């Protein structure tokens, strides 16, 4: 399984961006998928997660009500609204895959910069 993010960029505070994470390879073996982010000088943090069928989603408190995670057959999305400067980070998608879901794969990351 391989993951490739896109959609990052520069946006003003209050604006919106939509990130995409395209999966390829053994897509049928993918279990839960997640978005993480890492701000400069900080540890990587979990942002949101979605179950394989897309029926259940979870969010970090810091983005709840502003970000929406979704997915279709081979792409996961993160709709980011009401962006704040503190949302500035490199955003990574992550997936667990394999019969027991014990394999993990990361994308290369996409930079989101929110100006004040």
MARSELUM-411696 format. One line per 2 residues: number of its first residue (from 0); their letters; for each residue y, x, z of C-alpha. Coordinates in nm, 4 decimals. Layout:
NUM = a = Y:X:Z; ...
***
This chain:
0 = xx = 0.0000:0.0000:0.0000; 0.3480:0.1250:-0.0868
2 = xx = 0.6846:-0.0206:0.0136; 1.0198:0.0261:-0.1593
4 = xx = 1.3451:-0.1065:-0.0107; 1.6596:-0.1953:-0.1997
6 = xx = 1.9831:-0.3833:-0.1488; 2.1726:-0.1640:0.0940
8 = xx = 2.5375:-0.0805:0.0489; 2.8877:-0.0965:0.1921
10 = xx = 3.0232:-0.4280:0.3169; 3.3139:-0.5390:0.5311
12 = xx = 3.2591:-0.6887:0.8726; 3.1776:-1.0568:0.8412
14 = xx = 3.0170:-1.0086:0.5040; 2.6590:-1.0464:0.3865
16 = xx = 2.3869:-0.8378:0.2285; 2.0313:-0.9108:0.1220
18 = xx = 1.7697:-0.6392:0.1541; 1.4424:-0.6444:-0.0381
20 = xx = 1.1140:-0.4676:0.0295; 0.8766:-0.4639:-0.2651
22 = xx = 0.5110:-0.4057:-0.1836; 0.2553:-0.2672:-0.4263
24 = xx = -0.1069:-0.1641:-0.4091; -0.3588:-0.3607:-0.2039
26 = xx = -0.1122:-0.6395:-0.1224; -0.3869:-0.8769:-0.0131
28 = xx = -0.4686:-0.6479:0.2799; -0.1157:-0.6628:0.4266
30 = xx = -0.0853:-0.8258:0.7678; 0.2446:-0.8578:0.9536
32 = xx = 0.5572:-0.7073:0.8014; 0.8688:-0.5939:0.9818
34 = xx = 1.2210:-0.4649:0.9374; 1.3424:-0.1767:1.1533
36 = xx = 1.6726:0.0069:1.1574; 1.8002:0.3417:1.2775
38 = xx = 2.1672:0.3974:1.3466; 2.3149:0.7500:1.3499
40 = xx = 2.2155:0.9321:1.6656; 1.9960:0.6473:1.7885
42 = xx = 1.6271:0.5694:1.7970; 1.4687:0.3444:1.5387
44 = xx = 1.4643:-0.0160:1.6608; 1.2737:-0.3238:1.5554
46 = xx = 1.4847:-0.5915:1.3880; 1.2564:-0.8721:1.2714
48 = xx = 0.8972:-0.9536:1.1852; 0.7064:-1.2067:0.9767
50 = xx = 0.3424:-1.3132:0.9608; 0.1424:-1.2777:0.6370
52 = xx = 0.1922:-1.6360:0.5286; 0.5542:-1.6375:0.6342
54 = xx = 0.4965:-1.9192:0.8785; 0.6146:-1.7342:1.1871
56 = xx = 0.9167:-1.5106:1.2308; 1.0701:-1.3208:1.5208
58 = xx = 1.4022:-1.1477:1.5691; 1.5665:-0.8983:1.7988
60 = xx = 1.8270:-1.0617:2.0185; 2.0984:-0.8523:1.8551
62 = xx = 2.0451:-1.0155:1.5141; 1.9173:-1.3618:1.6079
64 = xx = 2.1185:-1.6325:1.4342; 2.2690:-1.3870:1.1841
66 = xx = 1.9669:-1.2378:1.0035; 1.6859:-1.4226:0.8270
68 = xx = 1.3540:-1.2658:0.7327; 1.1424:-1.4178:0.4567
70 = xx = 0.8775:-1.3194:0.2047; 0.7087:-1.4242:-0.1148
72 = xx = 0.3895:-1.2903:-0.2710; 0.4842:-0.9239:-0.2870
74 = xx = 0.8401:-0.8939:-0.1579; 0.9925:-0.9237:0.1874
76 = xx = 1.3613:-0.9997:0.2332; 1.6229:-0.9661:0.5032
78 = xx = 1.9290:-1.1858:0.4574; 2.2045:-1.0421:0.6749
80 = xx = 2.5097:-1.2587:0.7427; 2.8100:-1.2155:0.9708
82 = xx = 2.7585:-0.8415:0.9633; 2.9137:-0.6272:1.2331
84 = xx = 2.9984:-0.2553:1.2352; 2.7180:-0.2043:1.4870
86 = xx = 2.4715:-0.3209:1.2197; 2.5383:0.0038:1.0331
88 = xx = 2.2052:0.1834:0.9990; 1.9284:0.2872:0.7666
90 = xx = 1.6996:-0.0143:0.7339; 1.3258:0.0381:0.6898
92 = xx = 1.0490:-0.2028:0.6044; 0.7110:-0.1636:0.7652
94 = xx = 0.3707:-0.3188:0.7114; 0.0358:-0.3184:0.8825
96 = xx = -0.2552:-0.3381:0.6405; -0.6300:-0.2981:0.6115
98 = xx = -0.9278:-0.5029:0.7348; -0.8277:-0.4549:1.0990
100 = xx = -0.4578:-0.4125:1.0276; -0.4769:-0.0627:1.1691
102 = xx = -0.3048:0.1135:0.8826; 0.0714:0.1408:0.8838
104 = xx = 0.3106:0.2123:0.5999; 0.6897:0.2622:0.5875
106 = xx = 0.9398:0.2388:0.3097; 1.1918:0.5136:0.2403
108 = xx = 1.4850:0.3250:0.3908; 1.8081:0.1808:0.2565
110 = xx = 2.1518:0.2468:0.4057; 2.3704:-0.0393:0.5218
112 = xx = 2.7281:0.0447:0.6162; 2.9542:-0.2203:0.7685
114 = xx = 3.3228:-0.1333:0.7813; 3.5598:-0.2808:1.0373
***
